[in-house]
Amino acid sequence: MVRKPTKAVQSKPSSRREDAGKFCDAVSSHLTYSVGKDHFTATPRDWFFALAHTARDRLTGRWMETMRRYYRADAKRIYYLSMEFLIGRSLSNSLLNMGCYDECCDAAEKECMDMEQASSSEPDAALGNGGLGRLAACFMDSMATLGLPSYGYGIRYEYGMFNQRIENGWQVEHPDSWLRYGNPWEFPRPEVLYPVKFHGHVVEYVGEDGSPHHHWVETEDVMAMAYDTPVPGYGGKSVNNMRLWAAKSSRDFDLKYFNEGNYIKAVENKNESENLSKVLYPDDTTAMGRELRLKQQYFFVSASLQDMLYRFNKFHKNLDELPDKVAMQLNDTHPSIAIPELMRILMDIHHLDWDRAWSITARTFSYTNHTLMPEALETWPVSLFETILPRHLQIIYEINHRFLNEVRHQNPGDTELLKRISIIDESNGRRIRMAHLAIVGSHQVNGVAQIHTKLMRQTIFRDFDRFYPSKIINITNGITPRRWLNQINPGLAGLITEHIGGDWVTNLDQLGQLDKFAADQAFQEKFRAVKQANKENLARIIESKLGITVNPVSLFDVQIKRIHEYKRQLLNLLHVVTLYNRIRANPGADRVPRTVIFSGKAAPGYTQAKLIIKLINDVADIVNHDPAIGNQLKVAYIPNYDVTTASEIIPAADLSEQISTAGTEASGTGNMKLALNGALTIGTLDGANVEIRDEVGADNIFIFGLNAAEVADLQGKGYNPWDYYHGNEELRQVLGMIGSGFFSPGDPGRFLPIINALTDDGDHYLLLADYSAYIACQEKVDALYRNSGEWARKAILNVAGMGKFSSDRTIREYAEKIWGVKAVPSAEA
């Protein structure tokens, strides 16, 4: 039977028995009438569907009431536009938020159903690539919990983020067919259907008022159909909507070809149209992939704007009121095409003049930036826009023309500034800078951590910060404690509730009360027992999935995130090889046993990241089978990192690796999740690590390496990685082993591209510069881990200091500083 988390408010025993009986009857009814099975033939998946339909029934009434409440209040609404929503599994989260998890467990027991097996049958809805999509899901949870009128808009990808398998040490991508068995949480809305146009050309004509107008004609149209998913807030008082769009062909098939017997040609247009929502992030290393990706972005943005305006126009006739009733948040640059799209609708369909349309547009949109790396800022070739979205290109040109005129008037003669700040990059084959478009077309722009925002203002968007002095603000990211503590770590959630009550679930600042228990030996023992149980659970999972036996008493050293050179999984691996060499050189020494756990996916076209995965697995193969090493060091790469995998790893982590090069990570949220669950952080002063240090105390975090200013200074002076190579004997030995084929005897030159990147090619992310400090910091980790009481004290202080990093606080700041949206509480509340 699945473990039961302790909730903030428990049902009374008598009513709970009564509620469990009703819940049990509803599950049985759905098993029979929705699934078409009985108790004798039902599989765990059948039970999951019966449970999900029962939970959805309870959600739906509150969902409808929430929507009516928002309409009655004529409330200003938030529309959160995101290409990704990494929501994971919904059953346990929905039951906990609705307050009926215990009833469900009781019903499962009564029906002799294995709740854990049923829950595990739910596929992860992997509609995201990583932090960006998971952040969007956390925000949806918080907006509902806070009673803020909001919609999430995205794409209903038929295939989510690929299913990663490790075959002979290599990442191999397989389709993630998460909809194979259907999705019990969604409501198809075939009546909510909008045309989305592509290609064609623009006709200019003179209107009755004598002004020029534009008509986009002879387009290829695709239909966007809505699928709605209710998103419950904690306590179930508010249930908001996530609306995802699926592409449908405007023509099912060509009867002429069908009658001629050419059945493939008959459905060709249908298949091409519906490819738009087939897969999350097509490979954009090909021309076809890039075209599909741009079409995806416009597809969901166009449908979402049409839907938003339909809702607005039901009760408001004056479009000038739009910014007073609508706040549209661009989650990164993917939806920034919404700015010229709204301008097109206002001017070409509603015939507003430019100034009026631009005033409405700029006051409606706001933009969140998620990257500091110039190469990661999205750009599109002008030629591609010209072919696919010709009217939008005209509007972007006009936006840029008017913007540059403003800049020119304030900075006469500064042509270099105009080149840097222009929406059109003329120096690299004429490309549209989508981040520049988002900044110019939004009334507010935010970074996602204090240092990230500071660097935005000082580096990549320095010119914009000078031109718009108050436009760029900071709102530090957060995570929902409902999923990332209450759901995934019931042992720790129960311990916290036992000592400080359950209000922390919706007011994470309450965790500060744990300070007084940090030095309490009895509390430490309970805390360590919870952690140990979680480690033993993860050890079983590792043995089951990988066939690797790990010591659950060892230090669990965890790095779980997208595989990318700037996140520096490779630096972690250099430490692993260093430890390996030290153990081999002195096998009898008294050492802290360590299990190093990696998990994450590399983009399919990212060759170097995939080679790093192969190196991790090759190192693991040697280390784990070397009899001289024994249980002193183990390495495990857990495949197919997703929300469920994170939920298994995070509660068991002792050490959280947050070791990106300073100045590269915008915020990170894995650092928050791990610290919230009692892991100590080893990291650089990058992203939200800086604020975590400030909240938990500098003595309770392991900080090493160059800071962002020192990185910039070193690179400015001319960084030479060979200086560090020649100056450190252990580093030379480690790189020599990797480069000579010690870990790849069948292919000695396999990892030379990694060695070349770290040496001859300049070590772009400064691994060699930070290596020595990182190794020294890891020695401090070992020393502290030997003192179990002191380690537990610091871990408890980390949990106590995480109140700031609730997504509830983040969303309140957005609502107050950017959106101007207020909660619409239920009558119950």
GUBA-135382 format. One record per residue (C-alpha): residue in three letters; x, y, z. Coordinates in steps of 0.25 Angstrom, whole numbers, padded with zeros to 4 digits, always signed. Example, Ala and Ser with C-alpha at 12.3 -4.5 7.8 and 13.67 -1.06 7.14 Angstrom:
<rs>
Ala+0049-0018+0031
Ser+0055-0004+0029
</rs>
This chain:
<rs>
Met+0000+0000+0000
Val+0005+0014-0003
Arg+0010+0022+0008
Lys+0000+0033+0013
Pro+0005+0047+0014
Thr+0000+0055+0026
Lys-0008+0066+0022
Ala-0010+0080+0028
Val-0024+0077+0032
Gln-0029+0063+0035
Ser-0043+0059+0033
Lys-0051+0055+0046
Pro-0051+0039+0047
Ser-0066+0038+0046
Ser-0068+0047+0034
Arg-0056+0041+0028
Arg-0062+0027+0029
Glu-0075+0032+0022
Asp-0067+0040+0012
Ala-0058+0027+0009
Gly-0071+0019+0006
Lys-0076+0030-0004
Phe-0063+0030-0010
Cys-0062+0015-0011
Asp-0076+0015-0018
Ala-0072+0025-0028
Val-0059+0018-0031
Ser-0067+0005-0033
Ser-0077+0012-0042
His-0066+0018-0051
Leu-0059+0004-0052
Thr-0072-0001-0057
Tyr-0078+0010-0066
Ser-0066+0018-0070
Val-0055+0007-0071
Gly-0064-0004-0074
Lys-0058-0014-0065
Asp-0061-0021-0052
His-0053-0025-0039
Phe-0049-0038-0045
Thr-0043-0033-0059
Ala-0038-0019-0055
Thr-0023-0016-0057
Pro-0016-0006-0049
Arg-0018+0004-0060
Asp-0033+0001-0060
Trp-0033+0005-0045
Phe-0025+0017-0048
Phe-0035+0022-0058
Ala-0046+0019-0049
Leu-0039+0027-0038
Ala-0036+0039-0047
His-0050+0040-0052
Thr-0055+0040-0038
Ala-0045+0051-0034
Arg-0049+0058-0047
Asp-0064+0058-0043
Arg-0060+0065-0030
Leu-0052+0075-0037
Thr-0062+0078-0048
Gly-0073+0084-0039
Arg-0063+0093-0032
Trp-0056+0097-0045
Met-0070+0102-0051
Glu-0073+0110-0038
Thr-0059+0116-0039
Met-0061+0120-0053
Arg-0075+0126-0050
Arg-0069+0133-0038
Tyr-0058+0140-0047
Tyr-0069+0144-0057
Arg-0078+0150-0046
Ala-0066+0158-0040
Asp-0063+0163-0055
Ala-0049+0160-0050
Lys-0036+0164-0057
Arg-0030+0151-0062
Ile-0016+0145-0064
Tyr-0013+0138-0077
Tyr+0000+0130-0075
Leu+0006+0127-0089
Ser+0016+0116-0088
Met+0021+0106-0099
Glu+0023+0096-0087
Phe+0015+0091-0075
Leu+0023+0080-0068
Ile+0011+0075-0060
Gly+0015+0061-0057
Arg+0005+0051-0051
Ser-0008+0058-0046
Leu-0015+0047-0037
Ser-0008+0049-0024
Asn-0006+0064-0026
Ser-0021+0066-0029
Leu-0026+0057-0017
Leu-0017+0064-0007
Asn-0021+0078-0012
Met-0035+0074-0012
Gly-0034+0068+0002
Cys-0039+0054-0001
Tyr-0026+0046-0002
Asp-0028+0039+0011
Glu-0042+0035+0006
Cys-0036+0030-0006
Cys-0026+0021+0002
Asp-0038+0016+0010
Ala-0046+0013-0002
Ala-0034+0006-0008
Glu-0032-0003+0004
Lys-0047-0006+0004
Glu-0046-0010-0011
Cys-0034-0018-0008
Met-0027-0009-0019
Asp-0012-0007-0019
Met-0012+0009-0018
Glu+0003+0009-0021
Gln+0001+0001-0034
Ala-0011+0009-0039
Ser-0004+0022-0036
Ser+0009+0017-0044
Ser+0000+0014-0056
Glu-0002+0028-0059
Pro+0008+0033-0069
Asp+0016+0046-0067
Ala+0010+0057-0075
Ala+0024+0061-0080
Leu+0020+0074-0087
Gly+0032+0081-0084
Asn+0047+0080-0085
Gly+0051+0084-0071
Gly+0051+0096-0062
Leu+0043+0105-0071
Gly+0031+0095-0072
Arg+0032+0091-0057
Leu+0032+0105-0053
Ala+0019+0108-0061
Ala+0013+0096-0054
Cys+0017+0101-0040
Phe+0011+0115-0044
Met-0002+0109-0048
Asp-0003+0102-0035
Ser+0000+0115-0027
Met-0010+0123-0035
Ala-0021+0113-0032
Thr-0017+0112-0018
Leu-0017+0128-0016
Gly-0030+0129-0023
Leu-0025+0137-0035
Pro-0033+0137-0048
Ser-0024+0131-0058
Tyr-0023+0122-0070
Gly-0010+0114-0074
Tyr-0009+0113-0090
Gly+0000+0103-0097
Ile+0000+0092-0107
Arg-0005+0078-0105
Tyr+0007+0071-0110
Glu+0003+0057-0115
Tyr+0017+0052-0112
Gly+0024+0059-0100
Met+0038+0060-0096
Phe+0045+0048-0102
Asn+0046+0035-0094
Gln+0061+0034-0091
Arg+0067+0020-0090
Ile+0082+0017-0088
Glu+0087+0007-0098
Asn+0101+0003-0096
Gly+0104+0015-0088
Trp+0098+0025-0099
Gln+0085+0033-0099
Val+0075+0027-0109
Glu+0062+0035-0111
His+0049+0028-0112
Pro+0035+0034-0114
Asp+0028+0038-0101
Ser+0014+0033-0105
Trp+0007+0039-0092
Leu-0007+0039-0098
Arg-0006+0024-0103
Tyr-0017+0020-0093
Gly-0024+0034-0093
Asn-0024+0045-0082
Pro-0035+0044-0072
Trp-0032+0058-0067
Glu-0035+0066-0079
Phe-0049+0071-0085
Pro-0048+0072-0101
Arg-0055+0084-0106
Pro-0058+0082-0120
Glu-0067+0094-0120
Val-0055+0103-0117
Leu-0049+0103-0130
Tyr-0040+0115-0136
Pro-0034+0116-0150
Val-0019+0119-0150
Lys-0013+0124-0163
Phe+0001+0122-0169
His+0008+0126-0182
Gly-0001+0134-0192
His+0002+0149-0195
Val-0003+0163-0191
Val-0012+0172-0198
Glu-0012+0187-0195
Tyr-0024+0195-0198
Val-0030+0209-0194
Gly-0041+0208-0184
Glu-0054+0217-0183
Asp-0046+0226-0174
Gly-0035+0228-0184
Ser-0025+0221-0176
Pro-0017+0209-0181
His-0022+0195-0177
His-0016+0181-0178
His-0022+0168-0182
Trp-0015+0155-0180
Val-0020+0146-0191
Glu-0019+0132-0198
Thr-0013+0126-0186
Glu-0012+0112-0182
Asp-0021+0109-0170
Val-0020+0100-0158
Met-0031+0098-0147
Ala-0027+0099-0132
Met-0036+0091-0123
Ala-0036+0093-0108
Tyr-0034+0082-0098
Asp-0037+0087-0083
Thr-0031+0082-0071
Pro-0035+0086-0057
Val-0024+0091-0048
Pro-0028+0090-0033
Gly-0022+0099-0023
Tyr-0019+0094-0009
Gly-0032+0092-0001
Gly-0040+0091-0014
Lys-0047+0105-0012
Ser-0042+0110-0026
Val-0040+0101-0038
Asn-0034+0108-0050
Asn-0032+0104-0065
Met-0021+0100-0073
Arg-0025+0100-0088
Leu-0016+0093-0097
Trp-0018+0094-0113
Ala-0017+0082-0122
Ala-0016+0084-0137
Lys-0027+0079-0146
Ser-0027+0080-0161
Ser-0037+0089-0168
Arg-0040+0078-0178
Asp-0041+0063-0173
Phe-0037+0057-0187
Asp-0037+0060-0201
Leu-0049+0053-0207
Lys-0043+0054-0222
Tyr-0031+0046-0218
Phe-0039+0037-0209
Asn-0048+0033-0221
Glu-0035+0031-0230
Gly-0030+0021-0220
Asn-0018+0030-0215
Tyr-0021+0028-0200
Ile-0008+0034-0196
Lys-0010+0047-0204
Ala-0024+0048-0199
Val-0020+0050-0184
Glu-0007+0057-0187
Asn-0012+0071-0183
Lys-0018+0066-0171
Asn-0006+0059-0166
Glu+0003+0071-0169
Ser-0006+0080-0162
Glu-0007+0072-0149
Asn+0008+0070-0149
Leu+0008+0084-0142
Ser+0004+0078-0128
Lys+0010+0064-0130
Val+0023+0066-0123
Leu+0030+0075-0112
Tyr+0041+0083-0118
Pro+0045+0077-0132
Asp+0059+0076-0135
Asp+0063+0090-0140
Thr+0076+0086-0146
Thr+0068+0084-0159
Ala+0061+0094-0168
Met+0048+0086-0166
Gly+0050+0085-0151
Arg+0052+0100-0150
Glu+0039+0103-0158
Leu+0031+0094-0150
Arg+0036+0100-0137
Leu+0032+0114-0142
Lys+0019+0109-0146
Gln+0016+0103-0133
Gln+0019+0116-0126
Tyr+0010+0124-0134
Phe-0001+0113-0134
Phe-0003+0113-0119
Val-0001+0128-0118
Ser-0011+0131-0129
Ala-0022+0122-0123
Ser-0020+0127-0109
Leu-0021+0141-0113
Gln-0034+0138-0121
Asp-0039+0131-0109
Met-0036+0142-0099
Leu-0042+0153-0108
Tyr-0055+0144-0109
Arg-0056+0143-0094
Phe-0053+0158-0093
Asn-0063+0162-0103
Lys-0074+0155-0097
Phe-0075+0165-0086
His-0067+0177-0091
Lys-0068+0185-0104
Asn-0057+0195-0102
Leu-0044+0189-0106
Asp-0037+0201-0099
Glu-0041+0193-0086
Leu-0033+0181-0090
Pro-0021+0184-0081
Asp-0030+0186-0069
Lys-0036+0173-0071
Val-0025+0164-0076
Ala-0011+0162-0073
Met-0003+0153-0082
Gln+0010+0147-0077
Leu+0021+0142-0087
Asn+0028+0131-0081
Asp+0042+0133-0088
Thr+0042+0137-0103
His+0035+0125-0109
Pro+0021+0133-0108
Ser+0027+0147-0112
Ile+0020+0146-0126
Ala+0008+0149-0118
Ile+0012+0164-0118
Pro+0011+0166-0133
Glu-0001+0156-0134
Leu-0009+0165-0124
Met-0005+0177-0132
Arg-0010+0170-0145
Ile-0024+0166-0139
Leu-0026+0180-0133
Met-0022+0187-0146
Asp-0026+0178-0157
Ile-0039+0172-0151
His-0043+0183-0142
His-0038+0194-0150
Leu-0031+0202-0138
Asp-0020+0212-0142
Trp-0006+0208-0139
Asp-0004+0217-0127
Arg-0017+0212-0120
Ala-0013+0198-0123
Trp+0001+0199-0118
Ser-0004+0205-0105
Ile-0013+0194-0102
Thr-0003+0183-0106
Ala+0009+0189-0098
Arg+0000+0190-0086
Thr-0005+0176-0087
Phe+0008+0168-0088
Ser+0019+0165-0079
Tyr+0031+0156-0081
Thr+0040+0147-0073
Asn+0054+0145-0077
His+0060+0131-0074
Thr+0075+0132-0079
Leu+0087+0140-0079
Met+0095+0133-0090
Pro+0094+0142-0103
Glu+0095+0129-0111
Ala+0082+0124-0104
Leu+0074+0136-0108
Glu+0064+0132-0118
Thr+0065+0138-0132
Trp+0058+0135-0145
Pro+0062+0138-0160
Val+0055+0149-0166
Ser+0053+0140-0178
Leu+0046+0129-0170
Phe+0036+0140-0165
Glu+0034+0145-0179
Thr+0030+0132-0184
Ile+0021+0127-0172
Leu+0016+0140-0165
Pro+0017+0151-0175
Arg+0008+0161-0168
His+0015+0159-0155
Leu+0028+0163-0161
Gln+0022+0176-0166
Ile+0017+0179-0152
Ile+0031+0175-0146
Tyr+0038+0184-0156
Glu+0028+0196-0152
Ile+0030+0193-0137
Asn+0045+0193-0139
His+0045+0206-0148
Arg+0037+0214-0138
Phe+0045+0208-0126
Leu+0059+0212-0133
Asn+0053+0226-0136
Glu+0051+0228-0121
Val+0065+0223-0117
Arg+0071+0232-0128
His+0064+0244-0123
Gln+0070+0241-0109
Asn+0084+0237-0114
Pro+0087+0245-0127
Gly+0098+0240-0135
Asp+0100+0227-0127
Thr+0099+0217-0138
Glu+0105+0205-0131
Leu+0095+0206-0120
Leu+0084+0205-0131
Lys+0091+0193-0136
Arg+0091+0186-0122
Ile+0077+0190-0118
Ser+0070+0187-0131
Ile+0060+0176-0132
Ile+0066+0172-0145
Asp+0080+0167-0145
Glu+0086+0172-0158
Ser+0100+0166-0155
Asn+0096+0151-0155
Gly+0088+0149-0168
Arg+0077+0158-0163
Arg+0070+0151-0152
Ile+0058+0155-0142
Arg+0063+0156-0128
Met+0051+0151-0120
Ala+0056+0156-0107
His+0057+0170-0112
Leu+0043+0169-0118
Ala+0038+0164-0104
Ile+0044+0175-0097
Val+0040+0186-0106
Gly+0025+0181-0106
Ser+0024+0178-0091
His+0021+0188-0080
Gln+0029+0180-0070
Val+0041+0170-0071
Asn+0046+0162-0060
Gly+0058+0153-0057
Val+0056+0141-0048
Ala+0067+0142-0038
Gln+0074+0155-0032
Ile+0087+0152-0038
His+0081+0148-0051
Thr+0073+0161-0052
Lys+0086+0169-0048
Leu+0094+0163-0059
Met+0082+0165-0069
Arg+0083+0180-0066
Gln+0098+0180-0067
Thr+0101+0171-0079
Ile+0091+0165-0089
Phe+0080+0176-0087
Arg+0089+0187-0082
Asp+0085+0197-0094
Phe+0070+0194-0091
Asp+0072+0196-0076
Arg+0077+0210-0079
Phe+0066+0213-0089
Tyr+0055+0207-0080
Pro+0061+0210-0066
Ser+0050+0204-0058
Lys+0045+0193-0068
Ile+0054+0181-0063
Ile+0051+0176-0049
Asn+0054+0164-0041
Ile+0044+0153-0037
Thr+0051+0141-0031
Asn+0046+0128-0035
Gly+0039+0118-0026
Ile+0033+0104-0025
Thr+0020+0099-0020
Pro+0022+0092-0006
Arg+0009+0084-0008
Arg+0016+0075-0019
Trp+0031+0077-0015
Leu+0029+0074+0000
Asn+0015+0070+0004
Gln+0013+0060-0007
Ile+0027+0054-0010
Asn+0033+0054+0004
Pro+0021+0049+0013
Gly+0031+0045+0025
Leu+0037+0059+0026
Ala+0024+0066+0023
Gly+0018+0058+0035
Leu+0029+0061+0044
Ile+0028+0076+0041
Thr+0013+0076+0043
Glu+0015+0069+0056
His+0024+0080+0062
Ile+0019+0093+0056
Gly+0005+0090+0050
Gly+0000+0089+0036
Asp-0001+0103+0032
Trp+0013+0102+0025
Val+0006+0096+0013
Thr+0000+0109+0009
Asn+0010+0118+0016
Leu+0024+0113+0015
Asp+0030+0124+0024
Gln+0024+0116+0035
Leu+0036+0106+0033
Gly+0045+0117+0040
Gln+0039+0111+0053
Leu+0048+0099+0051
Asp+0060+0107+0055
Lys+0057+0104+0069
Phe+0058+0089+0067
Ala+0071+0089+0059
Ala+0079+0086+0071
Asp+0069+0077+0078
Gln+0075+0062+0078
Ala+0061+0056+0078
Phe+0057+0064+0066
Gln+0070+0061+0059
Glu+0068+0046+0061
Lys+0054+0046+0055
Phe+0059+0055+0043
Arg+0071+0046+0040
Ala+0061+0034+0041
Val+0052+0040+0030
Lys+0064+0043+0022
Gln+0069+0029+0024
Ala+0056+0022+0020
Asn+0056+0031+0007
Lys+0070+0027+0004
Glu+0067+0012+0006
Asn+0055+0014-0004
Leu+0064+0020-0014
Ala+0074+0009-0013
Arg+0063-0001-0016
Ile+0059+0007-0028
Ile+0074+0008-0033
Glu+0076-0007-0031
Ser+0063-0010-0038
Lys+0065-0001-0050
Leu+0080-0002-0052
Gly+0085-0014-0045
Ile+0094-0006-0036
Thr+0095-0009-0021
Val+0097+0004-0014
Asn+0100+0006+0001
Pro+0088+0014+0007
Val+0097+0019+0018
Ser+0107+0025+0008
Leu+0106+0040+0005
Phe+0096+0042-0006
Asp+0102+0052-0015
Val+0091+0057-0026
Gln+0092+0064-0039
Ile+0079+0064-0046
Lys+0076+0074-0057
Arg+0077+0075-0072
Ile+0090+0071-0077
His+0097+0083-0082
Glu+0112+0088-0082
Tyr+0109+0100-0074
Lys+0102+0092-0063
Arg+0116+0085-0062
Gln+0112+0070-0059
Leu+0126+0068-0065
Leu+0132+0076-0053
Asn+0125+0066-0044
Leu+0130+0054-0052
Leu+0144+0060-0050
His+0142+0059-0035
Val+0137+0045-0037
Val+0150+0041-0044
Thr+0159+0048-0034
Leu+0152+0040-0023
Tyr+0154+0028-0031
Asn+0169+0030-0032
Arg+0170+0034-0017
Ile+0163+0021-0013
Arg+0172+0012-0022
Ala+0184+0019-0017
Asn+0181+0017-0003
Pro+0170+0007-0002
Gly+0171+0005+0014
Ala+0169+0020+0017
Asp+0156+0023+0025
Arg+0147+0030+0016
Val+0133+0035+0015
Pro+0126+0025+0005
Arg+0119+0032-0006
Thr+0108+0029-0016
Val+0108+0039-0027
Ile+0095+0040-0035
Phe+0092+0047-0048
Ser+0079+0048-0056
Gly+0076+0057-0067
Lys+0073+0058-0082
Ala+0081+0064-0093
Ala+0075+0070-0105
Pro+0075+0060-0117
Gly+0084+0069-0126
Tyr+0094+0073-0114
Thr+0105+0064-0118
Gln+0115+0068-0107
Ala+0104+0066-0096
Lys+0101+0052-0101
Leu+0116+0049-0100
Ile+0116+0054-0086
Ile+0105+0044-0083
Lys+0113+0033-0089
Leu+0125+0037-0081
Ile+0117+0037-0068
Asn+0113+0023-0071
Asp+0126+0018-0075
Val+0132+0023-0062
Ala+0121+0017-0055
Asp+0124+0003-0061
Ile+0139+0004-0057
Val+0136+0009-0043
Asn+0125+0000-0039
His+0132-0012-0044
Asp+0146-0010-0038
Pro+0148-0019-0026
Ala+0158-0009-0020
Ile+0147+0001-0019
Gly+0136-0007-0012
Asn+0125+0001-0006
Gln+0134+0013-0004
Leu+0129+0019-0017
Lys+0117+0016-0026
Val+0112+0024-0038
Ala+0098+0023-0043
Tyr+0092+0029-0056
Ile+0076+0028-0054
Pro+0070+0029-0068
Asn+0058+0037-0073
Tyr+0058+0048-0063
Asp+0044+0053-0061
Val+0035+0058-0050
Thr+0033+0044-0044
Thr+0048+0041-0044
Ala+0051+0055-0038
Ser+0040+0051-0027
Glu+0048+0038-0024
Ile+0062+0044-0024
Ile+0060+0058-0017
Pro+0055+0053-0003
Ala+0067+0043-0002
Ala+0078+0054-0006
Asp+0089+0057+0005
Leu+0096+0067-0005
Ser+0091+0076-0016
Glu+0100+0079-0027
Gln+0097+0093-0032
Ile+0111+0095-0039
Ser+0108+0103-0052
Thr+0118+0114-0056
Ala+0115+0127-0049
Gly+0107+0136-0057
Thr+0101+0125-0066
Glu+0089+0119-0058
Ala+0077+0129-0058
Ser+0071+0123-0045
Gly+0070+0108-0044
Thr+0058+0102-0036
Gly+0064+0088-0034
Asn+0073+0095-0023
Met+0061+0099-0016
Lys+0054+0086-0017
Leu+0066+0078-0011
Ala+0069+0088+0000
Leu+0054+0088+0004
Asn+0055+0073+0006
Gly+0067+0074+0015
Ala+0079+0073+0005
Leu+0091+0082+0007
Thr+0096+0090-0005
Ile+0109+0090-0011
Gly+0110+0101-0022
Thr+0115+0113-0028
Leu+0109+0127-0026
Asp+0100+0126-0038
Gly+0085+0127-0040
Ala+0077+0125-0027
Asn+0088+0119-0020
Val+0092+0133-0015
Glu+0078+0135-0009
Ile+0078+0121-0003
Arg+0091+0124+0004
Asp+0085+0137+0009
Glu+0073+0130+0015
Val+0079+0118+0021
Gly+0092+0124+0025
Ala+0106+0124+0019
Asp+0111+0113+0029
Asn+0100+0104+0025
Ile+0104+0103+0010
Phe+0116+0099+0002
Ile+0120+0110-0007
Phe+0133+0109-0016
Gly+0139+0115-0028
Leu+0139+0128-0036
Asn+0127+0138-0035
Ala+0121+0144-0047
Ala+0130+0157-0046
Glu+0143+0148-0045
Val+0138+0139-0057
Ala+0136+0152-0066
Asp+0150+0157-0061
Leu+0157+0144-0064
Gln+0151+0143-0078
Gly+0154+0158-0080
Lys+0169+0156-0077
Gly+0170+0144-0086
Tyr+0167+0130-0079
Asn+0177+0119-0082
Pro+0172+0106-0077
Trp+0186+0100-0079
Asp+0191+0108-0068
Tyr+0182+0100-0058
Tyr+0185+0087-0065
His+0200+0088-0063
Gly+0198+0094-0049
Asn+0190+0082-0043
Glu+0195+0068-0043
Glu+0182+0061-0040
Leu+0175+0069-0051
Arg+0185+0064-0061
Gln+0184+0050-0056
Val+0168+0051-0058
Leu+0169+0057-0071
Gly+0179+0047-0076
Met+0171+0035-0072
Ile+0159+0041-0079
Gly+0167+0045-0092
Ser+0175+0032-0093
Gly+0163+0022-0093
Phe+0164+0017-0078
Phe+0149+0017-0077
Ser+0147+0014-0092
Pro+0158+0003-0095
Gly+0150-0002-0107
Asp+0150+0012-0113
Pro+0162+0020-0107
Gly+0159+0033-0115
Arg+0144+0033-0111
Phe+0145+0045-0101
Leu+0156+0053-0108
Pro+0145+0063-0112
Ile+0143+0066-0097
Ile+0157+0067-0094
Asn+0159+0077-0106
Ala+0147+0085-0101
Leu+0154+0086-0087
Thr+0168+0090-0093
Asp+0171+0094-0107
Asp+0157+0100-0109
Gly+0158+0109-0097
Asp+0149+0102-0086
His+0137+0112-0089
Tyr+0131+0108-0075
Leu+0143+0109-0067
Leu+0143+0095-0061
Leu+0158+0095-0060
Ala+0159+0108-0053
Asp+0149+0103-0042
Tyr+0154+0089-0041
Ser+0163+0091-0029
Ala+0153+0099-0021
Tyr+0142+0089-0024
Ile+0151+0077-0019
Ala+0155+0085-0006
Cys+0140+0088-0004
Gln+0136+0073-0006
Glu+0146+0070+0005
Lys+0139+0079+0014
Val+0126+0072+0011
Asp+0133+0059+0015
Ala+0138+0065+0028
Leu+0124+0070+0032
Tyr+0117+0057+0028
Arg+0125+0049+0038
Asn+0118+0057+0049
Ser+0104+0052+0047
Gly+0098+0062+0058
Glu+0104+0074+0052
Trp+0100+0070+0038
Ala+0086+0068+0042
Arg+0086+0082+0049
Lys+0090+0089+0036
Ala+0080+0081+0028
Ile+0069+0085+0037
Leu+0073+0099+0036
Asn+0073+0098+0021
Val+0058+0093+0022
Ala+0055+0104+0032
Gly+0061+0115+0022
Met+0053+0111+0010
Gly+0041+0120+0013
Lys+0044+0130+0002
Phe+0045+0120-0009
Ser+0030+0116-0009
Ser+0024+0119-0023
Asp+0012+0125-0015
Arg+0022+0137-0011
Thr+0026+0138-0026
Ile+0012+0139-0031
Arg+0008+0149-0021
Glu+0019+0158-0026
Tyr+0015+0156-0040
Ala+0001+0159-0036
Glu+0005+0172-0029
Lys+0017+0177-0037
Ile+0013+0173-0051
Trp-0001+0168-0054
Gly-0009+0177-0044
Val-0018+0165-0042
Lys-0026+0162-0029
Ala-0031+0149-0023
Val-0045+0145-0024
Pro-0048+0137-0012
Ser-0059+0127-0011
Ala-0071+0129-0001
Glu-0065+0117+0007
Ala-0052+0125+0009
</rs>
